[in-house]
Amino acid sequence: MRMPRHIKLENIENFRDLGGYSCEYGETSFGVIYRSATLCNASKADMDKMASLGIKSIIDIRGKQTQLRNPDPMENDPRFTVYKLEVNGNGRIAHDYDEYVESYMEMVEDPESARAILRTIMHAEKPLVIHCNAGKDRTGVFSALLLGMAGVDFDEINVDYMASFPLLSRMTADTRANHPEVPELLLTPSIKFLKDVANSFVEKYGDFEHYCEAIGLGEDEYYMLKNILGKQEKSCGAVVFHEGKVLIEHMAAGHYSIPKGHVESFDKDELDTAAREIKEETGLEVNFIPGFRETVDYSPKSGVVKQVVFFLAEAAYSQTKPQLEEVSSLHWVLPEDAIRFLSHESDRHIVAAATTFYGKR
């Protein structure tokens, strides 16, 4: 059964899922990224509903003063992590059509603010929701960027943008009644508006890859953003120490790695996954050292984004038994040699961080 894109809540308008759009890798996934109007009036039932959807992260891109004056109630709820960021131009009110188009371009043109928002979207725990005041303009721009990078057809992106207007009936009525300074063009849907913004974007940047390059995002980050609405995978593992040495795996595929593997439905938590995978791949039972948890996020292939969670552990003995279907051999080496042997930069970074933490205990 197809998931509903619009989710009705008590005190929150325009709450929608970015899933279900045809794209380069098939279809954007439901339950990964939601977009919304302000969450500041969320009721307990609203927050419980969001938690039931699995939402873990809130990205608030309203202006600082608005964030202080009307905070998200999720800030005091341990089920959520709230990230407070600002969009360039702060969603300023435009007074004519050309200025309105220009204000949308301003939102994505500042490298520092755009990088911060896009990197938070990449690395925040999923599912997440991004919101501003109406969830139409600032949120609309970054939603359009994500859909565009996934390869969603522009007409479908415009459908997603236009869907905000009928879902903001309370906010629109309040604005018309109490804020006459807001021009009607901001409240009235125009099917050509986002097309004019897109034309300005293409004229300036050419395509999404060149845009990411222009704001200082790397090639791997661009590839991750292309796939951020795809299938979400998760693995857990650990940097395992014994008598000052680190365990590395020579994988059957040829590369050198550290123990990790996919989360399974029967795993109790992340540590349970890590312990199980270490046991399966190396034959070792380990003790975890509290306080160390590092994550690596990347896109291993089209339509897939993966998060790997690493812990720090100690083994009581050195004898190992490799899982030969996946692991050719296992080696205890000094941390500096592990960093030299490991095939992936992300693994080298994790071992370096774990070694520093281990030495400061």
N, C-alpha and C positions, 0 to 999 in steps of 0.2 A: 504494500500500500504506500502511495506517495505521501511524503511528509508535508504538512502545511508550512507555507513560507511565512505567512503572517501569524504571529502568536498574540492572542488577546490577553491583556493584563488589566488589573483593576485601575491603577493610577499611572500607567505608563503608556504613551502612545507610540505608534510607528515602530513597534518591535518586530523585526523581521530577520529571517535566516537568508544568508547569501548562497544557500545550496540550491541545486536543481536546475542550473543553467548549463546548456550545451557549451562545451569548451574544447580546447585542443586535446585533452586527454579523456574526453567522454562527457563528463558532467561534474560540475562543482558539487562537493559533498555537503550534505546537511549536517548540522550539529558541530560545525567547526568555528565559523565566525558569524555573529549576529550584529545587526545594526539597530540603533534605537534613538528615540528622542530622550530628553533628560530623564535620569533615574532618581532625581532628588526627592520626588514625591512617592517613591516606591512603598507600597504597603508590605506588611509581613507576608501576606499571601503572595505578593509579587516576588519577593525575595525567595520564598520557598519554591515558587514555580521555577525561577531561574536556577536555583540549586538543583531542582529535579531534572533540569535539562543538562546538568553536569557542568554548568558554567563555573569557571574558576577565576577568570581574570576580567576586570573592567578597565577599559581604556577611556578615560574622560578627557575629551579635547575641547572643553569649554574654556573660556578665559579664566585667568587666575582669580579675579575678583568674584566672578560667578561661582567658581569652585569653593571659595571661602564662604561666600554668603549663603549658598545653597548646596552643601556637601552631599555627596552620594551616601545614603545610609549604609551601603555595603562596606564603607570604611571601618565600621565597628563590628562587622560580621566576619568571623574567622573562616567562613566558607569561601570568601572571595579575597583576591588581591587587587587593589585599586592603583592604577597608574595615572598620574596627573600630568598631562602634556598640553601644550598650546600650539595652535595652528598659526602660521604666519598671517598677519592681518587681523587675527582674532575674530574672523567672521564678521567683519565690519559691514555696516548697512550701506548699500549702494543706492544711488538716487536716480540713475537712469540705466537703460539696458546695457550700453557699452561698459559702463562702470561695473555693472553686475557681472558681466563676462570677465572683466579684468580682475575683479575680486576673487573669482574662482581660480584664476591663474596664479594670483598671489599666494594662495594657500599651498601650492605645490612647488613654488619657485625657490623658496628659501632652503638651501641645502641642510642647515642644521636642524630646523624644526621638522622638515619632511623626513630626514634620516631617522630622527628620534622616534617618530610615530611609526614608520615602516619597520624599523628594527624591533620595536616593542611588539608590533603585530607578529613578527617572525618568531620571537623568543618567549613571549608570554605563554603561560600554560593555557592549553585549549580544553574545552571551548572558551571563547572570549566574546565579549560584546564591546563595540566601540560606539560612543555616543557623544553628541554635543547638546545644544538646546532643543532644536526641532528634529535633529537626526536627518536633516534634508540637505544642508549646504556643506558644512565642514565634513560631517560624516558621509555625505553623498559623494564628495570629491574623492575621498580615500576608498570608499566602496567601489566607485567607478574605476579607480586605478587597479584595485585587486582583480575585479572582473575582467578588465581590459588585458591585464598581464596574463590571465588564465586563457585568453583567446576567445572570450565570450563576444558574440557579434554585437556591434554597437547598438543596433535596434533593441536588443534584449537589455543592454545596459541602460538604455534610455527608459525602457519599461520599468526597470528597477528604480530609477531615479524618479519617474513620474508617480510611482506608487505611493510616495510619501504624502502627496497632497491630500487625498481623501482620508488618510489615516491620521491627520492632524486637525480634526474638526474642532476639538476643545481649544487647542492652542491658537488656532487661526481665529476663532471667534473672540478669544480673550485679547489677542493682539489688535484686532480691528476695533474692539470696544475701548481698550485702555492705552493703546500706543498708536495714536494717529500719525505719529512721525514716521512709522514704518511704511514705505511705499507699497502700493498694491501689487506691483510687479513681483515682489518677493513672496507674495501670498497666492498668486494666480499662476496655475501651471501653463507652461509654454513648451510645446513639443520640439521647438527648434532651438531652445536655449542651450541644452547640453551639447547639441551638435555644434553650435558656434564656439563653445568652450573647447570641444575636441579639435575643431579646426585650428584654433589658436595654439593648442598643445602640440599638434602635429607640425604646425608652421615653425614653432620654436625648437622642438626636440627631435622631430622626425618619427621616432618610435619609442616604445617603453624601455628598450635596452639602452638607447642613448640617453633617455631621461635618467635612468638609474646611474649611469656613468657620470652624468652632469652633476648629480647631487652627492656623488662620492660613495655610492654603493658598489661593491665588488661584483665580479661575474658570478660567483657562487651565491651571493645574496640575491642578485637578479633572478637566478634560476630557482632559488627557494621561493621568492615571491610569485613566480609564474605558477608554482605548484602548491602554494600555501592553502588553497581551497580544495586540495585533493585528499587522498586517503592519508590518515594520520597513523603512523606506526610508532611504537615505543619499545626500547630495549633498556636493560639495566645490567650493570657489571661493576667491576671494582679493580682498583690498583691493589695487587696483593703483595705484601712484603713478608719476607722471612730472613731473619738475621742480616738485615741491611740490604738485601737484594730484592729485586722486583721480578715478578713472573711475566714473561711474554710468551705469546703463542706464535708459532710458525704455522699459518693456516694452510689447509690443503689447496686452497686457491692460489697460494704463493706469497701472500703478503704477511707481514708481521703485525700483530695486534695485541690487545689485552682482553681478558675474559669478559664476555658480555653476551646477551641473547634476548630474544623477544619475550615480552610479557605475555603470559598465558592466562586464560580466564580463571584457572584454579589457583593462581598465585594470590596470596593474602595482601601483599603490598610490594613496593619497589625492592625492599631488602630481601623479601622472600624470593623474588625473581632473580636477583643478583646471586644469592646463595645457591639456588637451584642450578643456575647456569654455570657457576664456577665448579660445582660438584660434577655436573655432567661433562664439562669440557676438560677438566683437569684432575678429577678424582679427589680434590681437596675439600675439607670442611674448614671454614674460616670464621674468625671472629671480627666483627665490624668495629671500627674505631669511630665513635660518635663525633659529629661536628663537621664532617666533610661530605659535601654533596655538590657535584659539578655536572652541568648539562652541556651537551653538544646538539645543536639543531642543524639539519641539513636536508637536502633533497637528493636521495640516491638515484632516482629515475623519474621520468615524466609522470605526473599525477600522484606522486608520493612525497610526503614530508615525514622525516623521522627525527625523534628525540631519543638521545641516549643519555641515561642517568648513570653517573659513576660515583661509587663510594670508595672508601679506604678500608682495607682489611689486612689482617695478619693470619698467616698459616702457622700452626704449631709444629709442622714437620715439612720436609722438603720433597718427599717422595710423591711423584705425580703419575697420573695415568691418562694420557691424551685420548680424547674421543676421536678415533681415527677417521671417522666419516667426515669430520670437519677440521681436525687439528692434526698436522703432520708430526709436530714435536713441540716440547715445552722447555723453556730455558729460564733459569734463575740468573739474572745479570745485575750488575751495579746500575743504579738509576741513570747515571750519565750514559751508560752503554745502551740502556733501554731507549732513551731518548734518541740515540743515534740509529738504532735498529728499526724502530717502529716506522711503518710505511706512511701513516697519515699524520698530518700536522696537528689535527685535533687530538689524537692520542698522545702525541709528544707533549702538547700543552697540558693535558690532564695529568700525565706522569710528573711533569715538572711541578705542577701545583700540589699534587699529593705528596711529593717528596719534601717540599717546603713545609707543608702542614705536619707531616710525620716527624720532621726534625724539630719542630717547635713544641711538641707535646710536653 
